Amino acid sequence: MLVYGDRDRLENPCVAVARIAAAHRTAAAKPDGLIRHAMLVSLFIEAAELAQGLADAEFAALGEDDCTPCRDAAMAVVMGLARAVARSWRGEPQPGACALAAELETLSAQPLPETVRIRRSEGYAFYGLYPEAYLEAAARLPPDLPAPLVVIGLRSIGTGLAAMAAVALDAAPPVTLRPIGHPFQRAVRLSARLRAALLADAGASYVIVDEGPGLSGSSFGAVADWLEAAGVPSRRIAFLPSHKGDPGPRSSDRHRRRWAEAVRPVIDFNELVHAAHGPVPPLERWFEDTLGLAVAPLRDLSGGAWRTASAELAANVAADWPPVHAQQERRKFLLRTASGSWLLKFAGLGRLGEAKLDRARALHQAGFTTKPMALRHGFLAERWLDGAQPPATMPLERLADYLLFRAQRFPAERDTGASLPDLLAMAHVNIGEALGAAATVPLDRWTRDILSELDAGVRRVVTDNRLHIWEWLRTTDGRVLKTDSLDHADAHDLIGCQDIAWDVAGAIVEFGLAEAEADRLCDAVGASKRLVAFHLPCYLAFQIGCWSFASSDAGAASMRRFYGEAWKRQAGRGGRFPPPAGTS
């Protein structure tokens, strides 16, 4: 099944350096505490992303990783900010606004390319991975690991995480490598100069740093394979991963055995954020200045636990609960204070979270969502709606107003979502795997020429991408509000930002709109009916694939059946989508 996808963006390095310099001056003027700490972490992430982009640009030009002045200058900036984050985390004094000036000036003096491609760091964006966890984990490496310690970060996210580890270990700036090749059989490619630098001390120990391991752990394994082939014994190779689990089922026997025996300390999310660190309080106190003191323990609502937070939902049998795709859920908590009940949801570290806060404010001011209160170090607080329930029916006018607002208010760049050919390819794969090759025949009418014609009219916006009935709530005073409306167009999947026709297609499916109602919705929103007709099978195919990965939830199988039956009706009516009965 094709479900997941990555996002890249192009950055001008000179603009990025200037932005980091200005933001660092602003952060330095803030008093000690969580707000300044979060600003420093955001800057650190930006600098690490820039270093990754510059290193990957050189890799593309040279065909291998190498030691270069540009890489060294970029990593010096990352290390400077990693030290600032560490000092803030520990409650130590900061040296001042000019501390990073020399490193930034040296980087600016390099022959920088006009643009570099920045890869999105999934852990920072989606999974609540905090770089401070690597600062703490590195400090737990065995003290008898032979010195010197050479830190190796795996790009992308390992660029910054390795710098945090190097600061904790008081080691030299890390080397970063780009594992290449098949996702389950990664390899590394180093220049002779970089090889010599890494192996300069025959007695050194090596610390390999990255997020993961994933299905195969082959990125970690590729570097360890290279080191062992160069004569480094396995006892002098340690790992800093993001979780305590083993590599997934695609791991090789060799990598699995090595992983089981290796030193690999981990600080997990709960251990990190539920304790105080210097001026950074535990998570339940991050919003005290805005929401007041907690009057009950923080309640974890992640992985579908939100279903039991409502007395009305909890009273239902499990089969009646909304289904859950736990792997795609953000971390979320229920905070109760004297001022009310609040949902704390992970929105992403750095500039990602700021963009979502702006979006949340706009949606609330337009009357479509609950009120966002504040953003603190990746978590967004918004009012929890006690007593709210999914509406029995959905007013078509409310749907139209909401989608029209998104179409007008949240424009997006053309390269921020899957292309029409990519969506069609996904539909072929997912429908073929779920329903058989014969079921994909109706997709053949969408030829290259038709897609090219449709693409000329595409206007990408930050689509909602999640219009399921349980994503709407009717409040006790009768209002119908949208939940979870901020970031599914920037999720860890291949859809991304689309024309508003994608959301119209989603609404047609999720609310079983009859053909006349679907036409009314298209007209009200200004969506191309031809584009909606194309997006309908793609939406169904994506949902079939998505719920195929949610096998741990009891409702996943029924969701796959629902979308499979919808596909059969769609195919049987020549591309239109009038189900037997519509509701609005």
KADA-V195449 format. One record per residue. RES is the residue in one letter. SS is DSSP state (helix for helix, strand for strand, loop for the rest). Layout:
BEGIN
res=RES ss=SS
res=RES ss=SS
END
This chain:
BEGIN
res=M ss=loop
res=L ss=loop
res=V ss=loop
res=Y ss=loop
res=G ss=loop
res=D ss=loop
res=R ss=loop
res=D ss=strand
res=R ss=strand
res=L ss=strand
res=E ss=strand
res=N ss=loop
res=P ss=helix
res=C ss=helix
res=V ss=helix
res=A ss=helix
res=V ss=helix
res=A ss=helix
res=R ss=helix
res=I ss=helix
res=A ss=helix
res=A ss=helix
res=A ss=helix
res=H ss=helix
res=R ss=helix
res=T ss=helix
res=A ss=helix
res=A ss=helix
res=A ss=loop
res=K ss=loop
res=P ss=loop
res=D ss=loop
res=G ss=loop
res=L ss=helix
res=I ss=helix
res=R ss=helix
res=H ss=helix
res=A ss=helix
res=M ss=helix
res=L ss=helix
res=V ss=helix
res=S ss=helix
res=L ss=helix
res=F ss=helix
res=I ss=helix
res=E ss=helix
res=A ss=helix
res=A ss=helix
res=E ss=helix
res=L ss=helix
res=A ss=helix
res=Q ss=helix
res=G ss=helix
res=L ss=helix
res=A ss=helix
res=D ss=helix
res=A ss=helix
res=E ss=helix
res=F ss=helix
res=A ss=helix
res=A ss=helix
res=L ss=helix
res=G ss=loop
res=E ss=loop
res=D ss=strand
res=D ss=loop
res=C ss=loop
res=T ss=loop
res=P ss=helix
res=C ss=helix
res=R ss=helix
res=D ss=helix
res=A ss=helix
res=A ss=helix
res=M ss=helix
res=A ss=helix
res=V ss=helix
res=V ss=helix
res=M ss=helix
res=G ss=helix
res=L ss=helix
res=A ss=helix
res=R ss=helix
res=A ss=helix
res=V ss=helix
res=A ss=helix
res=R ss=helix
res=S ss=helix
res=W ss=helix
res=R ss=helix
res=G ss=loop
res=E ss=loop
res=P ss=loop
res=Q ss=loop
res=P ss=loop
res=G ss=loop
res=A ss=helix
res=C ss=helix
res=A ss=helix
res=L ss=helix
res=A ss=helix
res=A ss=helix
res=E ss=helix
res=L ss=helix
res=E ss=helix
res=T ss=helix
res=L ss=helix
res=S ss=helix
res=A ss=loop
res=Q ss=loop
res=P ss=loop
res=L ss=loop
res=P ss=loop
res=E ss=loop
res=T ss=loop
res=V ss=strand
res=R ss=strand
res=I ss=strand
res=R ss=strand
res=R ss=loop
res=S ss=loop
res=E ss=helix
res=G ss=helix
res=Y ss=helix
res=A ss=helix
res=F ss=loop
res=Y ss=loop
res=G ss=loop
res=L ss=loop
res=Y ss=loop
res=P ss=loop
res=E ss=helix
res=A ss=helix
res=Y ss=helix
res=L ss=helix
res=E ss=helix
res=A ss=helix
res=A ss=helix
res=A ss=loop
res=R ss=loop
res=L ss=loop
res=P ss=loop
res=P ss=loop
res=D ss=loop
res=L ss=loop
res=P ss=loop
res=A ss=loop
res=P ss=loop
res=L ss=strand
res=V ss=strand
res=V ss=strand
res=I ss=strand
res=G ss=strand
res=L ss=strand
res=R ss=loop
res=S ss=loop
res=I ss=loop
res=G ss=helix
res=T ss=helix
res=G ss=helix
res=L ss=helix
res=A ss=helix
res=A ss=helix
res=M ss=helix
res=A ss=helix
res=A ss=helix
res=V ss=helix
res=A ss=helix
res=L ss=helix
res=D ss=loop
res=A ss=loop
res=A ss=loop
res=P ss=loop
res=P ss=loop
res=V ss=strand
res=T ss=strand
res=L ss=strand
res=R ss=loop
res=P ss=loop
res=I ss=strand
res=G ss=loop
res=H ss=loop
res=P ss=loop
res=F ss=loop
res=Q ss=loop
res=R ss=loop
res=A ss=strand
res=V ss=loop
res=R ss=loop
res=L ss=strand
res=S ss=loop
res=A ss=helix
res=R ss=helix
res=L ss=helix
res=R ss=helix
res=A ss=helix
res=A ss=helix
res=L ss=helix
res=L ss=loop
res=A ss=loop
res=D ss=loop
res=A ss=loop
res=G ss=loop
res=A ss=loop
res=S ss=strand
res=Y ss=strand
res=V ss=strand
res=I ss=strand
res=V ss=strand
res=D ss=loop
res=E ss=loop
res=G ss=loop
res=P ss=loop
res=G ss=loop
res=L ss=loop
res=S ss=loop
res=G ss=loop
res=S ss=helix
res=S ss=helix
res=F ss=helix
res=G ss=helix
res=A ss=helix
res=V ss=helix
res=A ss=helix
res=D ss=helix
res=W ss=helix
res=L ss=helix
res=E ss=helix
res=A ss=helix
res=A ss=loop
res=G ss=loop
res=V ss=loop
res=P ss=loop
res=S ss=helix
res=R ss=helix
res=R ss=helix
res=I ss=strand
res=A ss=strand
res=F ss=strand
res=L ss=strand
res=P ss=loop
res=S ss=loop
res=H ss=loop
res=K ss=loop
res=G ss=loop
res=D ss=loop
res=P ss=loop
res=G ss=loop
res=P ss=loop
res=R ss=loop
res=S ss=loop
res=S ss=loop
res=D ss=helix
res=R ss=helix
res=H ss=helix
res=R ss=helix
res=R ss=helix
res=R ss=helix
res=W ss=helix
res=A ss=helix
res=E ss=helix
res=A ss=loop
res=V ss=strand
res=R ss=loop
res=P ss=loop
res=V ss=loop
res=I ss=loop
res=D ss=loop
res=F ss=helix
res=N ss=helix
res=E ss=helix
res=L ss=helix
res=V ss=helix
res=H ss=loop
res=A ss=loop
res=A ss=loop
res=H ss=strand
res=G ss=loop
res=P ss=loop
res=V ss=strand
res=P ss=loop
res=P ss=loop
res=L ss=helix
res=E ss=helix
res=R ss=helix
res=W ss=loop
res=F ss=loop
res=E ss=helix
res=D ss=helix
res=T ss=helix
res=L ss=helix
res=G ss=loop
res=L ss=loop
res=A ss=strand
res=V ss=loop
res=A ss=loop
res=P ss=loop
res=L ss=loop
res=R ss=strand
res=D ss=strand
res=L ss=loop
res=S ss=helix
res=G ss=helix
res=G ss=helix
res=A ss=helix
res=W ss=helix
res=R ss=helix
res=T ss=helix
res=A ss=loop
res=S ss=loop
res=A ss=helix
res=E ss=helix
res=L ss=helix
res=A ss=helix
res=A ss=loop
res=N ss=loop
res=V ss=loop
res=A ss=helix
res=A ss=helix
res=D ss=helix
res=W ss=loop
res=P ss=loop
res=P ss=loop
res=V ss=loop
res=H ss=loop
res=A ss=helix
res=Q ss=helix
res=Q ss=helix
res=E ss=loop
res=R ss=loop
res=R ss=loop
res=K ss=strand
res=F ss=strand
res=L ss=strand
res=L ss=strand
res=R ss=strand
res=T ss=strand
res=A ss=loop
res=S ss=loop
res=G ss=strand
res=S ss=strand
res=W ss=strand
res=L ss=strand
res=L ss=strand
res=K ss=strand
res=F ss=strand
res=A ss=loop
res=G ss=loop
res=L ss=loop
res=G ss=loop
res=R ss=helix
res=L ss=helix
res=G ss=helix
res=E ss=helix
res=A ss=helix
res=K ss=helix
res=L ss=helix
res=D ss=helix
res=R ss=helix
res=A ss=helix
res=R ss=helix
res=A ss=helix
res=L ss=helix
res=H ss=helix
res=Q ss=helix
res=A ss=loop
res=G ss=loop
res=F ss=loop
res=T ss=loop
res=T ss=loop
res=K ss=loop
res=P ss=strand
res=M ss=strand
res=A ss=strand
res=L ss=strand
res=R ss=strand
res=H ss=loop
res=G ss=loop
res=F ss=strand
res=L ss=strand
res=A ss=strand
res=E ss=strand
res=R ss=strand
res=W ss=loop
res=L ss=loop
res=D ss=loop
res=G ss=loop
res=A ss=loop
res=Q ss=strand
res=P ss=loop
res=P ss=loop
res=A ss=loop
res=T ss=loop
res=M ss=loop
res=P ss=loop
res=L ss=helix
res=E ss=helix
res=R ss=helix
res=L ss=helix
res=A ss=helix
res=D ss=helix
res=Y ss=helix
res=L ss=helix
res=L ss=helix
res=F ss=helix
res=R ss=helix
res=A ss=helix
res=Q ss=helix
res=R ss=helix
res=F ss=loop
res=P ss=strand
res=A ss=loop
res=E ss=loop
res=R ss=loop
res=D ss=loop
res=T ss=loop
res=G ss=strand
res=A ss=loop
res=S ss=loop
res=L ss=helix
res=P ss=helix
res=D ss=helix
res=L ss=helix
res=L ss=helix
res=A ss=helix
res=M ss=helix
res=A ss=helix
res=H ss=helix
res=V ss=helix
res=N ss=helix
res=I ss=helix
res=G ss=helix
res=E ss=helix
res=A ss=helix
res=L ss=helix
res=G ss=loop
res=A ss=helix
res=A ss=helix
res=A ss=helix
res=T ss=helix
res=V ss=helix
res=P ss=helix
res=L ss=helix
res=D ss=helix
res=R ss=helix
res=W ss=loop
res=T ss=loop
res=R ss=helix
res=D ss=helix
res=I ss=helix
res=L ss=helix
res=S ss=helix
res=E ss=helix
res=L ss=helix
res=D ss=helix
res=A ss=loop
res=G ss=loop
res=V ss=loop
res=R ss=loop
res=R ss=strand
res=V ss=strand
res=V ss=loop
res=T ss=loop
res=D ss=loop
res=N ss=loop
res=R ss=loop
res=L ss=loop
res=H ss=loop
res=I ss=helix
res=W ss=helix
res=E ss=helix
res=W ss=strand
res=L ss=strand
res=R ss=strand
res=T ss=loop
res=T ss=loop
res=D ss=loop
res=G ss=loop
res=R ss=loop
res=V ss=strand
res=L ss=strand
res=K ss=strand
res=T ss=loop
res=D ss=loop
res=S ss=loop
res=L ss=loop
res=D ss=loop
res=H ss=helix
res=A ss=helix
res=D ss=helix
res=A ss=loop
res=H ss=loop
res=D ss=loop
res=L ss=loop
res=I ss=loop
res=G ss=strand
res=C ss=loop
res=Q ss=strand
res=D ss=strand
res=I ss=helix
res=A ss=helix
res=W ss=helix
res=D ss=helix
res=V ss=helix
res=A ss=helix
res=G ss=helix
res=A ss=helix
res=I ss=helix
res=V ss=helix
res=E ss=helix
res=F ss=loop
res=G ss=loop
res=L ss=loop
res=A ss=loop
res=E ss=helix
res=A ss=helix
res=E ss=helix
res=A ss=helix
res=D ss=helix
res=R ss=helix
res=L ss=helix
res=C ss=helix
res=D ss=helix
res=A ss=helix
res=V ss=helix
res=G ss=loop
res=A ss=loop
res=S ss=loop
res=K ss=helix
res=R ss=helix
res=L ss=helix
res=V ss=helix
res=A ss=helix
res=F ss=helix
res=H ss=helix
res=L ss=helix
res=P ss=helix
res=C ss=helix
res=Y ss=helix
res=L ss=helix
res=A ss=helix
res=F ss=helix
res=Q ss=helix
res=I ss=helix
res=G ss=helix
res=C ss=helix
res=W ss=helix
res=S ss=helix
res=F ss=loop
res=A ss=loop
res=S ss=loop
res=S ss=loop
res=D ss=loop
res=A ss=loop
res=G ss=loop
res=A ss=helix
res=A ss=helix
res=S ss=helix
res=M ss=helix
res=R ss=helix
res=R ss=helix
res=F ss=helix
res=Y ss=helix
res=G ss=helix
res=E ss=helix
res=A ss=helix
res=W ss=helix
res=K ss=helix
res=R ss=helix
res=Q ss=helix
res=A ss=helix
res=G ss=helix
res=R ss=loop
res=G ss=loop
res=G ss=loop
res=R ss=loop
res=F ss=loop
res=P ss=loop
res=P ss=loop
res=P ss=loop
res=A ss=loop
res=G ss=loop
res=T ss=loop
res=S ss=loop
END
